[in-house]
Amino acid sequence: MSNVNRFLGGSPGSVLVKLIFLSLLVGAFMAFLDITPFGLIEGIYHWLRSLLGLSMDTVMEIGRWILYGAIIVVPLWVIARLFGRH
């Protein structure tokens, strides 16, 4: 088996026929669902942006919780360290 055949997974002609057939099936399925390649890429892009936006909102919310808690915890800790027994 040559390096090209090994890389392709078979002879170039048979691989080409398989790829054309699979492309036809996938293209027909996408047309049936009214999905375009650019629409698919755009949808993934918007989904990732919303996911990252949601993640940033979550990180900021957790940071706010830490800040709120620190306003109470840190002064109490300092007082406990100043007046506590060592």
C-alpha positions as a LaTeX table, in Angstrom:
\begin{tabular}{lrrr}
\hline
Residue & $x$ (\AA) & $y$ (\AA) & $z$ (\AA) \\
\hline
Met1 & 0.00 & 0.00 & 0.00 \\
Ser2 & 1.48 & 3.36 & $-1.01$ \\
Asn3 & 1.72 & 6.33 & 1.33 \\
Val4 & $-1.06$ & 8.14 & $-0.56$ \\
Asn5 & $-3.41$ & 5.15 & $-0.30$ \\
Arg6 & $-2.54$ & 4.72 & 3.37 \\
Phe7 & $-3.20$ & 8.42 & 4.03 \\
Leu8 & $-6.51$ & 8.45 & 2.13 \\
Gly9 & $-7.71$ & 5.10 & 3.48 \\
Gly10 & $-7.98$ & 3.50 & 0.02 \\
Ser11 & $-7.40$ & 4.28 & $-3.62$ \\
Pro12 & $-7.93$ & 7.93 & $-4.61$ \\
Gly13 & $-10.78$ & 7.04 & $-7.00$ \\
Ser14 & $-12.79$ & 5.06 & $-4.45$ \\
Val15 & $-12.24$ & 7.69 & $-1.77$ \\
Leu16 & $-13.42$ & 10.39 & $-4.20$ \\
Val17 & $-16.61$ & 8.45 & $-5.01$ \\
Lys18 & $-17.32$ & 7.92 & $-1.29$ \\
Leu19 & $-16.76$ & 11.59 & $-0.52$ \\
Ile20 & $-19.07$ & 12.68 & $-3.36$ \\
Phe21 & $-21.79$ & 10.30 & $-2.18$ \\
Leu22 & $-21.50$ & 11.42 & 1.46 \\
Ser23 & $-21.47$ & 15.08 & 0.37 \\
Leu24 & $-24.68$ & 14.48 & $-1.59$ \\
Leu25 & $-26.37$ & 12.87 & 1.41 \\
Val26 & $-25.29$ & 15.57 & 3.86 \\
Gly27 & $-26.18$ & 18.35 & 1.39 \\
Ala28 & $-29.66$ & 16.89 & 0.83 \\
Phe29 & $-30.21$ & 16.53 & 4.58 \\
Met30 & $-29.11$ & 20.15 & 5.16 \\
Ala31 & $-31.36$ & 21.37 & 2.33 \\
Phe32 & $-34.27$ & 19.42 & 3.83 \\
Leu33 & $-33.71$ & 21.17 & 7.17 \\
Asp34 & $-33.10$ & 24.51 & 5.41 \\
Ile35 & $-29.60$ & 24.81 & 6.87 \\
Thr36 & $-26.81$ & 26.54 & 4.98 \\
Pro37 & $-23.11$ & 26.15 & 5.80 \\
Phe38 & $-22.79$ & 29.89 & 6.49 \\
Gly39 & $-25.93$ & 29.85 & 8.63 \\
Leu40 & $-24.52$ & 26.91 & 10.57 \\
Ile41 & $-21.22$ & 28.71 & 11.17 \\
Glu42 & $-23.06$ & 31.90 & 12.13 \\
Gly43 & $-25.27$ & 29.97 & 14.55 \\
Ile44 & $-22.25$ & 28.34 & 16.20 \\
Tyr45 & $-20.55$ & 31.75 & 16.43 \\
His46 & $-23.59$ & 33.33 & 18.13 \\
Trp47 & $-23.95$ & 30.34 & 20.46 \\
Leu48 & $-20.29$ & 30.61 & 21.53 \\
Arg49 & $-20.61$ & 34.38 & 22.06 \\
Ser50 & $-23.69$ & 33.91 & 24.24 \\
Leu51 & $-21.94$ & 31.12 & 26.16 \\
Leu52 & $-18.89$ & 33.32 & 26.79 \\
Gly53 & $-21.12$ & 36.24 & 27.73 \\
Leu54 & $-23.00$ & 34.07 & 30.17 \\
Ser55 & $-19.72$ & 32.82 & 31.60 \\
Met56 & $-18.42$ & 36.38 & 32.10 \\
Asp57 & $-21.67$ & 37.38 & 33.80 \\
Thr58 & $-21.31$ & 34.38 & 36.10 \\
Val59 & $-17.69$ & 35.22 & 36.92 \\
Met60 & $-18.65$ & 38.82 & 37.68 \\
Glu61 & $-21.53$ & 37.67 & 39.89 \\
Ile62 & $-19.25$ & 35.34 & 41.86 \\
Gly63 & $-16.72$ & 38.16 & 42.19 \\
Arg64 & $-19.47$ & 40.39 & 43.58 \\
Trp65 & $-20.41$ & 37.70 & 46.12 \\
Ile66 & $-16.78$ & 37.41 & 47.23 \\
Leu67 & $-16.55$ & 41.19 & 47.63 \\
Tyr68 & $-19.78$ & 41.33 & 49.65 \\
Gly69 & $-18.60$ & 38.54 & 51.89 \\
Ala70 & $-15.14$ & 40.06 & 52.31 \\
Ile71 & $-16.65$ & 43.31 & 53.57 \\
Ile72 & $-17.94$ & 41.34 & 56.58 \\
Val73 & $-15.38$ & 38.55 & 56.93 \\
Val74 & $-12.09$ & 40.48 & 56.66 \\
Pro75 & $-12.82$ & 43.05 & 59.43 \\
Leu76 & $-14.07$ & 40.26 & 61.71 \\
Trp77 & $-10.92$ & 38.26 & 60.98 \\
Val78 & $-8.71$ & 41.29 & 61.72 \\
Ile79 & $-10.54$ & 41.91 & 65.02 \\
Ala80 & $-10.23$ & 38.23 & 65.94 \\
Arg81 & $-6.49$ & 38.32 & 65.17 \\
Leu82 & $-5.94$ & 41.50 & 67.19 \\
Phe83 & $-7.86$ & 40.40 & 70.28 \\
Gly84 & $-7.53$ & 36.64 & 70.06 \\
Arg85 & $-5.17$ & 34.46 & 72.01 \\
His86 & $-2.07$ & 33.23 & 70.23 \\
\hline
\end{tabular}
